[in-house]
């Protein structure tokens, strides 16, 4: 089996993990449009830039399986392709690097992130902080934190990325996932393949964590039903709740943190997409639809 992945250190570590779970597979590193872009995070509105080249390789038969960070996968996949499964989820929450906790940061502290969702949630929680956009992979962002010329006091990263890179010691404190709801799919690896490839489907099924895959499907269904894009400050986090149930929490807000809405609901583990759609409907009715529209207007301005 040939596994396609982006070339970043984190992507390669993730592909290696899947290769090991499968009992050994050839890893094929590839460059994507997202790796080459120079735009700022808040202007990068198309998730397909992270997956298109991998999907093209799947379509042509150049690779058999693509390994993605699930939060980077768009709601619509290329024709003939589908998400076949996901291994056990890593830690889904965000972490603060450079400080032990958000409450320890003084007013005016400069805190960096590459995510518009994190920007919105940080501003909603602490309007007295100076939240700035930073680019680069995990290693690059950690170097920027250490570089005094960057003027950063702290940064926010995904806990899972630090763990997979063996840099968990860089985390100063974990942000509360009820207040800082993670991105849909955060901490999960999405395994994409050809819908008609029975051999790959069977191999992926053998390493899939059914709970993790159900959670991913619920979170993706919510994002898709809301029509969310990279311009949308959206959080969605599902977790098994026992007795065949699934709990889904969602958060949507404006980039400046001045307004936001949230919801939480229990549904059936066997039909995660239905739960995702229902929470999206409830969130829209509670003002989420208007917030999404205004967030897109801000991005387009």
C-alpha positions as CSV (number, residue, x, y, z in Angstrom):
1,X,0.0,0.0,0.0
2,X,1.2,3.5,-0.8
3,X,0.3,6.3,1.7
4,X,0.2,9.9,0.5
5,X,0.9,12.7,2.9
6,X,2.1,16.4,2.9
7,X,5.8,16.9,3.5
8,X,5.6,18.8,6.9
9,X,7.2,17.1,9.9
10,X,3.8,16.7,11.5
11,X,2.2,15.2,8.4
12,X,5.1,12.8,8.0
13,X,4.8,11.7,11.6
14,X,1.1,11.1,11.2
15,X,1.6,9.1,8.0
16,X,4.3,7.0,9.8
17,X,1.8,6.2,12.6
18,X,-0.7,5.0,10.1
19,X,1.9,2.9,8.2
20,X,2.8,1.3,11.5
21,X,-0.8,0.5,12.4
22,X,-1.2,-1.1,8.9
23,X,1.8,-3.3,9.5
24,X,4.0,-1.3,7.1
25,X,3.3,0.8,4.0
26,X,5.3,3.0,1.6
27,X,5.0,6.7,2.5
28,X,4.8,9.1,-0.5
29,X,5.4,12.7,0.6
30,X,3.8,15.4,-1.6
31,X,3.6,19.2,-1.8
32,X,0.2,20.9,-1.8
33,X,-0.9,24.4,-2.8
34,X,-1.4,25.2,0.9
35,X,2.3,24.4,1.6
36,X,3.4,26.9,-1.0
37,X,1.0,29.8,-0.3
38,X,2.0,33.0,1.3
39,X,-1.4,34.4,2.2
40,X,-2.3,35.2,5.8
41,X,-4.4,32.6,7.6
42,X,-7.5,34.8,7.8
43,X,-7.4,35.2,4.1
44,X,-6.9,31.6,3.2
45,X,-10.5,30.5,2.6
46,X,-10.2,27.2,0.8
47,X,-9.4,24.0,2.7
48,X,-9.0,22.2,-0.6
49,X,-5.5,23.7,-0.9
50,X,-4.3,21.2,1.6
51,X,-5.7,18.1,-0.1
52,X,-6.2,18.6,-3.8
53,X,-2.8,17.1,-4.9
54,X,-3.4,14.1,-2.6
55,X,-6.8,13.6,-4.0
56,X,-5.5,13.8,-7.6
57,X,-2.9,11.1,-6.7
58,X,-5.7,8.9,-5.3
59,X,-7.8,9.4,-8.4
60,X,-4.9,8.4,-10.7
61,X,-3.8,5.4,-8.6
62,X,-0.5,7.0,-7.6
63,X,-1.4,6.4,-4.0
64,X,-3.9,4.1,-2.2
65,X,-4.6,6.1,0.9
66,X,-4.2,9.7,1.9
67,X,-3.6,10.7,5.5
68,X,-5.0,14.1,6.6
69,X,-5.3,16.1,9.7
70,X,-9.1,15.9,9.7
71,X,-9.6,19.6,10.5
72,X,-8.0,20.4,7.2
73,X,-10.3,18.3,5.0
74,X,-13.1,20.2,3.2
75,X,-16.7,19.1,3.5
76,X,-16.9,18.0,-0.2
77,X,-14.4,15.4,-1.4
78,X,-13.4,14.7,-5.0
79,X,-15.6,12.4,-7.0
80,X,-15.1,8.7,-6.3
81,X,-13.3,9.4,-3.0
82,X,-14.5,9.1,0.6
83,X,-13.3,9.0,4.2
84,X,-12.8,5.4,5.0
85,X,-12.1,5.6,8.7
86,X,-10.0,7.1,11.5
87,X,-7.7,5.7,14.2
88,X,-8.1,6.5,17.8
89,X,-8.3,10.3,18.4
90,X,-5.4,12.1,20.0
91,X,-6.0,15.0,22.5
92,X,-8.5,17.4,20.8
93,X,-8.0,20.5,22.9
94,X,-5.9,23.6,22.3
95,X,-2.9,24.4,24.5
96,X,-1.2,27.6,25.5
97,X,2.6,27.8,25.0
98,X,4.6,30.4,26.8
99,X,2.3,30.6,29.9
100,X,0.7,28.1,32.3
101,X,-2.8,29.5,31.8
102,X,-4.8,32.2,30.2
103,X,-5.6,33.8,33.5
104,X,-1.8,34.4,34.0
105,X,-1.6,36.7,31.0
106,X,-1.5,40.4,31.8
107,X,-3.6,42.9,29.8
108,X,-2.0,43.8,26.5
109,X,-0.2,40.4,26.2
110,X,0.6,39.5,22.5
111,X,-0.7,36.0,21.8
112,X,-0.2,34.4,18.4
113,X,-2.3,31.8,16.5
114,X,-2.8,30.7,12.9
115,X,-6.5,30.0,13.4
116,X,-9.4,32.4,13.0
117,X,-11.4,30.3,15.4
118,X,-8.8,30.6,18.1
119,X,-8.6,34.3,17.5
120,X,-12.3,34.7,18.0
121,X,-12.4,32.5,21.1
122,X,-9.4,34.3,22.7
123,X,-10.9,37.7,22.1
124,X,-14.3,36.5,23.4
125,X,-12.6,35.3,26.6
126,X,-10.1,38.1,27.0
127,X,-10.8,41.3,25.1
128,X,-7.8,42.9,26.8
129,X,-5.3,40.6,24.9
130,X,-3.6,41.5,21.6
131,X,-4.3,38.5,19.4
132,X,-2.1,38.4,16.3
133,X,-1.9,36.1,13.3
134,X,1.2,34.0,12.8
135,X,2.0,31.5,10.1
136,X,4.1,28.4,9.7
137,X,4.2,24.9,10.9
138,X,4.4,23.9,14.5
139,X,8.2,24.2,14.7
140,X,8.2,27.6,13.0
141,X,5.5,28.9,15.3
142,X,7.4,27.7,18.4
143,X,10.6,29.4,17.1
144,X,8.7,32.6,16.6
145,X,7.6,32.4,20.3
146,X,11.3,32.1,21.3
147,X,12.4,35.0,19.0
148,X,12.3,38.2,20.9
149,X,12.0,40.2,17.7
150,X,8.6,38.7,17.1
151,X,7.3,40.2,20.3
152,X,5.1,37.2,21.2
153,X,4.4,36.4,24.9
154,X,2.4,33.2,24.1
155,X,0.9,31.2,21.3
156,X,-1.9,28.7,21.0
157,X,-1.4,25.3,19.3
158,X,-3.2,22.0,18.9
159,X,-2.3,19.6,21.7
160,X,-2.3,16.7,19.3
161,X,0.3,18.2,17.0
162,X,2.7,18.7,19.9
163,X,2.1,15.1,21.1
164,X,2.7,13.6,17.7
165,X,5.9,15.6,17.2
166,X,7.2,14.6,20.7
167,X,7.1,18.2,21.9
168,X,4.3,18.0,24.5
169,X,6.7,19.6,27.0
170,X,6.2,22.9,25.1
171,X,2.6,23.1,26.3
172,X,2.2,25.4,29.2
173,X,-1.5,24.8,29.9
174,X,-4.5,23.1,28.4
175,X,-7.4,25.4,27.3
176,X,-10.8,24.3,28.6
177,X,-12.6,22.6,25.6
178,X,-16.0,23.8,26.9
179,X,-14.9,27.4,26.4
180,X,-12.4,26.9,23.6
181,X,-14.3,24.4,21.5
182,X,-11.8,22.7,19.2
183,X,-12.1,22.8,15.4
184,X,-14.1,20.0,13.7
185,X,-11.9,17.0,13.5
186,X,-9.1,18.4,15.6
187,X,-6.9,15.6,17.0
188,X,-8.3,13.1,14.4
189,X,-6.5,11.6,11.4
190,X,-8.8,11.3,8.4
191,X,-8.0,8.4,6.1
192,X,-9.2,9.0,2.6
193,X,-9.3,6.5,-0.2
194,X,-11.1,5.4,-3.4
195,X,-14.7,4.4,-2.7
196,X,-14.4,1.3,-4.9
197,X,-11.0,0.2,-3.4
198,X,-12.2,-2.8,-1.3
199,X,-8.7,-3.9,-0.2
200,X,-7.8,-0.5,1.2
201,X,-11.2,-0.1,2.8
202,X,-10.8,-3.4,4.6
203,X,-7.3,-2.5,5.8
204,X,-8.5,0.9,7.1
205,X,-11.5,-0.8,8.8
206,X,-9.1,-3.0,10.8
207,X,-7.4,0.1,12.3
208,X,-10.4,2.4,12.7
209,X,-11.7,3.4,16.1
210,X,-15.4,3.4,15.5
211,X,-16.1,6.0,18.2
212,X,-13.5,8.4,16.8
213,X,-14.9,8.0,13.3
214,X,-18.4,8.6,14.5
215,X,-17.3,11.8,16.3
216,X,-15.5,13.0,13.2
217,X,-18.7,12.4,11.1
218,X,-20.8,14.3,13.5
219,X,-18.5,17.3,13.6
220,X,-18.1,17.3,9.8
221,X,-21.9,17.1,9.3
222,X,-22.4,20.1,11.5
223,X,-19.8,22.2,9.6
224,X,-21.2,21.1,6.3
225,X,-24.8,21.9,7.3
226,X,-23.7,25.4,8.4
227,X,-21.8,26.0,5.2
228,X,-18.7,26.8,7.2
229,X,-15.4,27.8,5.5
230,X,-11.9,28.7,6.7
231,X,-13.4,32.2,7.3
232,X,-15.8,30.8,9.9
233,X,-14.8,30.9,13.6
234,X,-16.4,27.5,14.2
235,X,-15.7,24.9,16.9
236,X,-17.3,21.5,17.0
237,X,-16.4,18.7,19.4
238,X,-18.2,15.3,19.8
239,X,-17.5,12.6,22.4
240,X,-19.1,9.3,23.3
241,X,-21.5,9.7,26.2
242,X,-22.3,6.1,27.1
243,X,-25.3,4.0,26.4
244,X,-24.9,4.3,22.6
245,X,-25.1,8.1,22.8
246,X,-22.9,10.9,21.4
247,X,-22.5,14.4,22.8
248,X,-21.8,17.2,20.4
249,X,-20.8,20.7,21.4
250,X,-20.6,23.6,18.9
251,X,-19.5,27.3,19.0
252,X,-19.6,30.0,16.4
253,X,-18.6,33.6,16.7
254,X,-17.4,36.8,15.1
255,X,-13.6,37.1,14.4
256,X,-13.4,40.0,16.9
257,X,-15.0,38.0,19.7
258,X,-17.8,40.5,20.2
259,X,-20.6,38.1,19.6
260,X,-20.9,34.3,19.7
261,X,-23.4,31.4,20.1
262,X,-23.0,27.9,21.3
263,X,-25.1,24.7,21.7
264,X,-24.7,21.2,23.1
265,X,-26.9,18.1,22.5
266,X,-27.0,14.4,22.9
267,X,-27.7,12.1,20.0
268,X,-27.3,8.5,18.8
269,X,-23.8,7.2,18.2
270,X,-25.2,5.1,15.3
271,X,-26.3,8.2,13.4
272,X,-23.7,10.9,14.0
273,X,-24.6,12.9,10.9
274,X,-28.1,13.4,12.1
275,X,-26.8,14.8,15.3
276,X,-24.5,17.1,13.5
277,X,-27.3,18.4,11.3
278,X,-29.6,18.9,14.2
279,X,-27.1,20.9,16.2
280,X,-26.4,23.0,13.1
281,X,-30.1,23.7,12.8
282,X,-30.4,24.7,16.4
283,X,-27.3,26.9,16.3
284,X,-28.6,28.7,13.2
285,X,-31.9,29.4,14.9
286,X,-30.1,30.8,17.9
287,X,-28.3,33.4,15.8
288,X,-25.5,31.3,14.4
289,X,-26.6,31.8,10.8
290,X,-26.3,35.6,11.2
291,X,-22.9,35.3,12.8
292,X,-21.7,33.1,9.9
293,X,-22.9,35.7,7.4
294,X,-21.2,38.5,9.3
295,X,-18.0,36.6,9.6
296,X,-17.9,36.0,5.9
297,X,-18.5,39.8,5.3
298,X,-15.6,40.6,7.6
299,X,-13.3,38.3,5.7
300,X,-14.3,39.7,2.3
301,X,-13.8,43.3,3.4
